[in-house]
Amino acid sequence: MSDSDPKDVRNWSGPIKDLAEDERQKLVDSMNAPAQPRIAVSEALRNNWVEIWYQPKIDLKRKCLAGAEALARIRHPQFGILLPHSFLRDISEDAVAELAQHALLATLRDWTMFEEAGFNLHLSINLPVGVLLKLPIPRLVAEYRPKSTRWPGLILEVTEDQIVRDIPLAKEIATQLRVSGLTIAIDDFGAGYSCFSSLRDLPFAELKVDRSFILGCSTDATNGAICQTAIDLAHRFGSAAVAEGVENAADLQALIVMGCDFGQGVLIAPPMPKERFLDLLRQRMNKRRPVTSKDAIKPVQRPAGRVVA
């Protein structure tokens, strides 16, 4: 899946280069839409309005697609595509759990769809810590996980501020989930300003640097230093560093120089419906050569989150 010139992000950044410019702009505009009507999650689920979209994640070292993050959207019959801030504000714990279970099961089903098309992707979803306690995640995964032996597992992204509230509990949860093929990623790292040492004993597979530090990391000395520290910390802990919210080529190049492992953001590709994502993967593969069993995308090997002594 890599391309010839790694210096030009548009040559290797994944499916986004195959989007028509107007279509790409529509997808980006949908992320920056003005205030949207508030819709109850329970109503959306009841009416099958909830969709799982995917945002590609790129391996910055191998210059290839590494996987994708699953994101919830509501396709309302009157208001069109609604972003999370229109249905997650003031949401009840029960509704959060209901949405999380829907997203978890949908992502597991979608992985099978991607594999049947010849793409073995490492997928991730966002889940609050409260949901990990409320839902029987291991049982659900055991029952609904893909039957294929090639399934690489699933990454559960939990925000830093939630994890640091109770590190021993987070460690216990992460250890239990690993048995089911699930690993933890610390999302929005840096936004919570936690003490680095508090994460020392927590097994996590990825450290996702908050977008507020990614933006301008190529020109802002403070942001650059924070990104470098986070990347080094992730590697010290035997985990992967992920830059989220990459918006310009200069920042992306700086992150590559810093040794960042993975990147995602609108520069690479905005979130998109799963059918569109799959179409783009197929188009990209067909442009290179006929698809055979050898062409299937192999999952990128990630650290298991083991703490390095």
DRENDO-1510 file (C-alpha; in Angstrom, 1 decimal, always signed):
<recs>
REC; n; res; u; v; w
REC; 1; MET; +0.0; +0.0; +0.0 .
REC; 2; SER; +3.0; +2.3; +0.1 .
REC; 3; ASP; +3.8; +4.7; -2.8 .
REC; 4; SER; +7.0; +5.8; -4.4 .
REC; 5; ASP; +7.6; +9.2; -3.0 .
REC; 6; PRO; +7.1; +9.4; +0.8 .
REC; 7; LYS; +7.9; +13.1; +0.9 .
REC; 8; ASP; +4.6; +14.0; -0.8 .
REC; 9; VAL; +1.8; +13.2; +1.7 .
REC; 10; ARG; -0.7; +13.1; -1.1 .
REC; 11; ASN; +1.2; +10.3; -2.7 .
REC; 12; TRP; +1.0; +7.9; +0.2 .
REC; 13; SER; -1.5; +9.3; +2.7 .
REC; 14; GLY; -4.1; +6.7; +1.9 .
REC; 15; PRO; -7.6; +6.9; +0.3 .
REC; 16; ILE; -8.0; +10.6; +0.6 .
REC; 17; LYS; -6.0; +11.3; -2.6 .
REC; 18; ASP; -8.7; +9.3; -4.6 .
REC; 19; LEU; -11.5; +11.6; -3.4 .
REC; 20; ALA; -12.7; +14.2; -5.9 .
REC; 21; GLU; -11.9; +17.6; -4.4 .
REC; 22; ASP; -15.5; +18.7; -4.0 .
REC; 23; GLU; -16.3; +15.4; -2.3 .
REC; 24; ARG; -13.4; +15.8; +0.1 .
REC; 25; GLN; -14.5; +19.4; +0.9 .
REC; 26; LYS; -18.0; +18.1; +1.7 .
REC; 27; LEU; -16.5; +15.6; +4.1 .
REC; 28; VAL; -14.3; +18.2; +5.8 .
REC; 29; ASP; -17.1; +20.7; +6.0 .
REC; 30; SER; -19.3; +18.2; +7.7 .
REC; 31; MET; -16.7; +18.1; +10.5 .
REC; 32; ASN; -16.9; +21.9; +10.9 .
REC; 33; ALA; -20.6; +22.3; +10.6 .
REC; 34; PRO; -22.4; +25.0; +12.7 .
REC; 35; ALA; -24.6; +24.2; +15.6 .
REC; 36; GLN; -26.8; +21.2; +14.9 .
REC; 37; PRO; -30.2; +20.1; +16.4 .
REC; 38; ARG; -30.0; +17.9; +19.4 .
REC; 39; ILE; -31.2; +14.4; +18.8 .
REC; 40; ALA; -31.7; +11.7; +21.4 .
REC; 41; VAL; -29.4; +8.7; +20.9 .
REC; 42; SER; -32.2; +6.3; +21.9 .
REC; 43; GLU; -34.4; +7.7; +19.2 .
REC; 44; ALA; -31.6; +7.5; +16.6 .
REC; 45; LEU; -30.8; +3.9; +17.5 .
REC; 46; ARG; -34.5; +3.0; +17.5 .
REC; 47; ASN; -34.9; +4.4; +14.0 .
REC; 48; ASN; -31.5; +3.0; +12.7 .
REC; 49; TRP; -30.1; +6.5; +12.1 .
REC; 50; VAL; -26.8; +5.7; +13.7 .
REC; 51; GLU; -23.9; +5.0; +11.4 .
REC; 52; ILE; -20.3; +4.0; +12.0 .
REC; 53; TRP; -17.9; +6.0; +9.9 .
REC; 54; TYR; -14.2; +5.4; +9.6 .
REC; 55; GLN; -11.2; +7.7; +9.6 .
REC; 56; PRO; -8.0; +6.1; +8.2 .
REC; 57; LYS; -4.9; +5.8; +10.3 .
REC; 58; ILE; -1.5; +5.9; +8.5 .
REC; 59; ASP; +1.7; +4.1; +9.5 .
REC; 60; LEU; +4.2; +7.0; +9.2 .
REC; 61; LYS; +7.2; +4.7; +9.0 .
REC; 62; ARG; +6.1; +2.2; +6.4 .
REC; 63; LYS; +4.1; +4.8; +4.5 .
REC; 64; CYS; +0.9; +2.7; +4.3 .
REC; 65; LEU; -2.5; +2.3; +5.7 .
REC; 66; ALA; -2.4; +0.9; +9.3 .
REC; 67; GLY; -6.1; +0.8; +10.2 .
REC; 68; ALA; -9.0; +3.1; +11.0 .
REC; 69; GLU; -10.9; +4.7; +13.9 .
REC; 70; ALA; -14.6; +4.0; +14.1 .
REC; 71; LEU; -16.7; +7.2; +14.8 .
REC; 72; ALA; -20.5; +7.5; +15.4 .
REC; 73; ARG; -22.6; +9.7; +13.1 .
REC; 74; ILE; -26.4; +10.1; +12.9 .
REC; 75; ARG; -28.0; +10.3; +9.5 .
REC; 76; HIS; -31.2; +12.2; +10.2 .
REC; 77; PRO; -34.0; +12.1; +7.6 .
REC; 78; GLN; -34.5; +15.9; +8.0 .
REC; 79; PHE; -31.2; +17.3; +9.2 .
REC; 80; GLY; -28.8; +15.1; +7.4 .
REC; 81; ILE; -25.5; +14.0; +8.9 .
REC; 82; LEU; -25.2; +15.0; +12.6 .
REC; 83; LEU; -21.8; +15.1; +14.4 .
REC; 84; PRO; -21.3; +13.8; +18.0 .
REC; 85; HIS; -21.7; +17.2; +19.7 .
REC; 86; SER; -25.3; +17.2; +18.6 .
REC; 87; PHE; -26.2; +13.9; +20.3 .
REC; 88; LEU; -23.7; +13.5; +23.1 .
REC; 89; ARG; -24.4; +16.6; +25.0 .
REC; 90; ASP; -26.1; +15.9; +28.4 .
REC; 91; ILE; -26.4; +12.3; +27.3 .
REC; 92; SER; -27.4; +9.8; +30.1 .
REC; 93; GLU; -25.1; +7.0; +31.2 .
REC; 94; ASP; -27.6; +4.4; +29.9 .
REC; 95; ALA; -27.7; +6.1; +26.5 .
REC; 96; VAL; -23.9; +6.2; +26.4 .
REC; 97; ALA; -23.8; +2.5; +27.1 .
REC; 98; GLU; -26.4; +1.7; +24.5 .
REC; 99; LEU; -24.5; +3.7; +21.9 .
REC; 100; ALA; -21.2; +2.1; +22.9 .
REC; 101; GLN; -22.6; -1.4; +22.6 .
REC; 102; HIS; -24.0; -0.6; +19.2 .
REC; 103; ALA; -20.7; +0.8; +18.0 .
REC; 104; LEU; -18.7; -2.1; +19.4 .
REC; 105; LEU; -20.9; -4.7; +17.7 .
REC; 106; ALA; -21.0; -2.8; +14.4 .
REC; 107; THR; -17.2; -2.4; +14.3 .
REC; 108; LEU; -16.8; -6.1; +14.9 .
REC; 109; ARG; -19.2; -6.9; +12.0 .
REC; 110; ASP; -17.5; -4.3; +9.8 .
REC; 111; TRP; -14.1; -5.9; +10.3 .
REC; 112; THR; -15.5; -9.1; +8.7 .
REC; 113; MET; -16.8; -7.1; +5.8 .
REC; 114; PHE; -13.4; -5.5; +5.2 .
REC; 115; GLU; -11.6; -8.8; +5.5 .
REC; 116; GLU; -14.0; -10.4; +3.0 .
REC; 117; ALA; -13.1; -7.6; +0.6 .
REC; 118; GLY; -9.4; -8.5; +1.1 .
REC; 119; PHE; -8.4; -5.9; +3.8 .
REC; 120; ASN; -7.2; -6.9; +7.2 .
REC; 121; LEU; -7.5; -3.7; +9.2 .
REC; 122; HIS; -6.7; -2.9; +12.8 .
REC; 123; LEU; -9.8; -0.9; +14.0 .
REC; 124; SER; -10.3; +1.2; +17.1 .
REC; 125; ILE; -13.3; +2.7; +18.8 .
REC; 126; ASN; -13.8; +5.3; +21.6 .
REC; 127; LEU; -15.3; +4.0; +24.9 .
REC; 128; PRO; -15.7; +5.8; +28.2 .
REC; 129; VAL; -14.3; +4.1; +31.2 .
REC; 130; GLY; -17.8; +4.0; +32.7 .
REC; 131; VAL; -18.9; +1.9; +29.8 .
REC; 132; LEU; -16.1; -0.6; +30.3 .
REC; 133; LEU; -17.5; -1.1; +33.8 .
REC; 134; LYS; -21.1; -1.1; +32.8 .
REC; 135; LEU; -21.1; -3.4; +29.8 .
REC; 136; PRO; -19.9; -7.0; +29.7 .
REC; 137; ILE; -17.3; -6.2; +27.1 .
REC; 138; PRO; -15.4; -9.5; +27.2 .
REC; 139; ARG; -18.7; -11.5; +26.9 .
REC; 140; LEU; -19.9; -9.4; +24.0 .
REC; 141; VAL; -16.6; -9.7; +22.2 .
REC; 142; ALA; -16.5; -13.5; +22.8 .
REC; 143; GLU; -19.9; -13.8; +21.3 .
REC; 144; TYR; -19.7; -11.4; +18.4 .
REC; 145; ARG; -16.0; -11.3; +17.5 .
REC; 146; PRO; -15.0; -12.2; +13.9 .
REC; 147; LYS; -14.5; -15.9; +13.5 .
REC; 148; SER; -11.4; -15.5; +11.3 .
REC; 149; THR; -8.1; -16.4; +12.8 .
REC; 150; ARG; -6.6; -13.3; +11.1 .
REC; 151; TRP; -8.6; -10.9; +13.3 .
REC; 152; PRO; -5.9; -8.7; +14.9 .
REC; 153; GLY; -8.1; -7.6; +17.8 .
REC; 154; LEU; -9.7; -4.3; +18.6 .
REC; 155; ILE; -8.2; -1.1; +20.1 .
REC; 156; LEU; -10.4; +0.7; +22.7 .
REC; 157; GLU; -9.6; +4.4; +23.0 .
REC; 158; VAL; -10.1; +5.9; +26.5 .
REC; 159; THR; -9.3; +9.6; +27.2 .
REC; 160; GLU; -6.4; +10.4; +29.5 .
REC; 161; ASP; -8.4; +12.3; +32.0 .
REC; 162; GLN; -10.6; +9.3; +32.6 .
REC; 163; ILE; -7.8; +6.8; +33.0 .
REC; 164; VAL; -5.8; +8.8; +35.5 .
REC; 165; ARG; -8.7; +9.0; +37.9 .
REC; 166; ASP; -8.1; +5.4; +39.0 .
REC; 167; ILE; -4.9; +3.9; +37.5 .
REC; 168; PRO; -5.2; +0.6; +39.5 .
REC; 169; LEU; -8.8; +0.1; +38.2 .
REC; 170; ALA; -7.7; +1.0; +34.6 .
REC; 171; LYS; -4.9; -1.5; +34.9 .
REC; 172; GLU; -7.2; -4.2; +36.0 .
REC; 173; ILE; -9.7; -3.5; +33.2 .
REC; 174; ALA; -6.9; -3.4; +30.6 .
REC; 175; THR; -5.5; -6.7; +31.8 .
REC; 176; GLN; -9.0; -8.4; +31.6 .
REC; 177; LEU; -9.7; -7.0; +28.1 .
REC; 178; ARG; -6.4; -8.2; +26.7 .
REC; 179; VAL; -7.5; -11.8; +27.2 .
REC; 180; SER; -10.4; -11.0; +24.7 .
REC; 181; GLY; -8.0; -9.5; +22.1 .
REC; 182; LEU; -8.7; -5.9; +23.2 .
REC; 183; THR; -6.0; -3.3; +23.9 .
REC; 184; ILE; -6.2; +0.2; +25.4 .
REC; 185; ALA; -5.2; +3.4; +23.7 .
REC; 186; ILE; -4.8; +6.6; +25.8 .
REC; 187; ASP; -6.7; +9.2; +23.8 .
REC; 188; ASP; -6.2; +13.0; +24.0 .
REC; 189; PHE; -2.9; +12.6; +25.8 .
REC; 190; GLY; -1.6; +15.9; +27.1 .
REC; 191; ALA; -5.0; +17.5; +27.5 .
REC; 192; GLY; -5.4; +16.1; +31.0 .
REC; 193; TYR; -1.9; +17.1; +32.2 .
REC; 194; SER; -1.4; +13.9; +34.1 .
REC; 195; CYS; +1.9; +13.0; +35.7 .
REC; 196; PHE; +3.8; +10.8; +33.3 .
REC; 197; SER; +4.7; +8.5; +36.1 .
REC; 198; SER; +1.1; +7.7; +36.8 .
REC; 199; LEU; +0.9; +5.8; +33.6 .
REC; 200; ARG; +4.0; +3.7; +34.4 .
REC; 201; ASP; +2.1; +0.6; +35.4 .
REC; 202; LEU; -0.8; +0.8; +32.9 .
REC; 203; PRO; -0.6; -1.6; +29.9 .
REC; 204; PHE; -1.6; +0.4; +26.9 .
REC; 205; ALA; -1.0; -0.2; +23.2 .
REC; 206; GLU; -1.1; +3.4; +21.9 .
REC; 207; LEU; -0.6; +6.9; +23.2 .
REC; 208; LYS; -2.6; +9.4; +21.1 .
REC; 209; VAL; -1.2; +12.9; +21.3 .
REC; 210; ASP; -3.9; +15.5; +21.7 .
REC; 211; ARG; -4.6; +17.5; +18.5 .
REC; 212; SER; -4.0; +20.8; +20.4 .
REC; 213; PHE; -0.3; +19.9; +20.6 .
REC; 214; ILE; -0.1; +18.5; +17.1 .
REC; 215; LEU; -1.3; +21.7; +15.5 .
REC; 216; GLY; +1.7; +23.9; +14.9 .
REC; 217; CYS; +4.2; +21.4; +16.3 .
REC; 218; SER; +6.5; +22.2; +13.3 .
REC; 219; THR; +6.8; +25.9; +14.2 .
REC; 220; ASP; +5.8; +26.2; +17.9 .
REC; 221; ALA; +8.7; +25.2; +20.1 .
REC; 222; THR; +6.5; +24.3; +23.1 .
REC; 223; ASN; +4.1; +22.1; +21.1 .
REC; 224; GLY; +7.0; +20.5; +19.3 .
REC; 225; ALA; +8.7; +19.7; +22.6 .
REC; 226; ILE; +5.5; +18.2; +24.1 .
REC; 227; CYS; +4.9; +16.0; +21.0 .
REC; 228; GLN; +8.5; +14.8; +21.2 .
REC; 229; THR; +8.2; +14.0; +24.9 .
REC; 230; ALA; +4.9; +12.1; +24.4 .
REC; 231; ILE; +6.4; +10.1; +21.5 .
REC; 232; ASP; +9.5; +9.2; +23.5 .
REC; 233; LEU; +7.3; +8.3; +26.5 .
REC; 234; ALA; +5.2; +6.0; +24.4 .
REC; 235; HIS; +8.2; +4.2; +23.1 .
REC; 236; ARG; +9.7; +4.0; +26.6 .
REC; 237; PHE; +6.6; +2.2; +27.7 .
REC; 238; GLY; +6.8; -0.2; +24.7 .
REC; 239; SER; +3.8; +1.4; +23.0 .
REC; 240; ALA; +3.0; +3.2; +19.8 .
REC; 241; ALA; +2.7; +7.0; +19.4 .
REC; 242; VAL; -0.3; +8.3; +17.4 .
REC; 243; ALA; -0.8; +11.9; +16.2 .
REC; 244; GLU; -4.4; +12.8; +16.0 .
REC; 245; GLY; -5.8; +15.9; +14.2 .
REC; 246; VAL; -3.0; +16.2; +11.6 .
REC; 247; GLU; -4.0; +19.2; +9.4 .
REC; 248; ASN; -0.9; +20.3; +7.5 .
REC; 249; ALA; +2.1; +18.8; +5.7 .
REC; 250; ALA; +4.7; +20.7; +7.8 .
REC; 251; ASP; +3.4; +19.3; +11.0 .
REC; 252; LEU; +3.2; +15.8; +9.5 .
REC; 253; GLN; +6.8; +16.0; +8.4 .
REC; 254; ALA; +7.9; +17.2; +11.8 .
REC; 255; LEU; +6.1; +14.2; +13.4 .
REC; 256; ILE; +7.8; +11.8; +11.1 .
REC; 257; VAL; +11.2; +13.3; +12.1 .
REC; 258; MET; +10.2; +13.0; +15.8 .
REC; 259; GLY; +9.6; +9.3; +15.3 .
REC; 260; CYS; +5.8; +9.2; +15.6 .
REC; 261; ASP; +4.4; +5.9; +14.6 .
REC; 262; PHE; +0.9; +6.6; +13.3 .
REC; 263; GLY; -1.1; +9.7; +12.2 .
REC; 264; GLN; -4.6; +10.6; +11.4 .
REC; 265; GLY; -6.4; +13.8; +10.6 .
REC; 266; VAL; -8.1; +15.7; +7.7 .
REC; 267; LEU; -4.8; +16.1; +5.9 .
REC; 268; ILE; -4.7; +12.3; +5.5 .
REC; 269; ALA; -8.4; +11.7; +5.3 .
REC; 270; PRO; -11.6; +12.9; +7.1 .
REC; 271; PRO; -14.1; +10.4; +8.6 .
REC; 272; MET; -16.2; +8.8; +5.9 .
REC; 273; PRO; -19.1; +6.2; +5.6 .
REC; 274; LYS; -17.8; +2.6; +5.7 .
REC; 275; GLU; -19.1; +2.0; +2.2 .
REC; 276; ARG; -17.1; +5.0; +0.8 .
REC; 277; PHE; -14.1; +3.9; +2.8 .
REC; 278; LEU; -14.3; +0.4; +1.4 .
REC; 279; ASP; -14.8; +1.7; -2.2 .
REC; 280; LEU; -11.7; +3.8; -1.9 .
REC; 281; LEU; -9.6; +0.9; -0.6 .
REC; 282; ARG; -10.8; -1.2; -3.6 .
REC; 283; GLN; -10.1; +1.6; -6.1 .
REC; 284; ARG; -6.6; +2.1; -4.7 .
REC; 285; MET; -5.8; -1.6; -4.8 .
REC; 286; ASN; -7.2; -2.0; -8.3 .
REC; 287; LYS; -5.1; +0.8; -9.6 .
REC; 288; ARG; -1.9; -1.0; -8.4 .
REC; 289; ARG; -2.7; -4.6; -9.5 .
REC; 290; PRO; -5.4; -7.2; -9.5 .
REC; 291; VAL; -6.4; -8.3; -6.0 .
REC; 292; THR; -5.2; -11.7; -5.0 .
REC; 293; SER; -4.9; -13.4; -1.6 .
REC; 294; LYS; -1.4; -12.1; -1.4 .
REC; 295; ASP; -2.6; -8.5; -1.8 .
REC; 296; ALA; -4.7; -8.5; +1.4 .
REC; 297; ILE; -3.5; -5.8; +3.8 .
REC; 298; LYS; -1.7; -7.3; +6.7 .
REC; 299; PRO; -2.4; -5.7; +10.1 .
REC; 300; VAL; +0.5; -3.6; +11.4 .
REC; 301; GLN; +2.1; -5.3; +14.4 .
REC; 302; ARG; +1.6; -3.1; +17.5 .
REC; 303; PRO; +3.2; -3.4; +20.9 .
REC; 304; ALA; +1.0; -5.1; +23.4 .
REC; 305; GLY; +1.4; -2.3; +25.9 .
REC; 306; ARG; +4.0; -4.0; +28.0 .
REC; 307; VAL; +5.9; -1.7; +30.2 .
REC; 308; VAL; +9.6; -1.6; +29.4 .
REC; 309; ALA; +11.8; -1.7; +32.4 .
</recs>
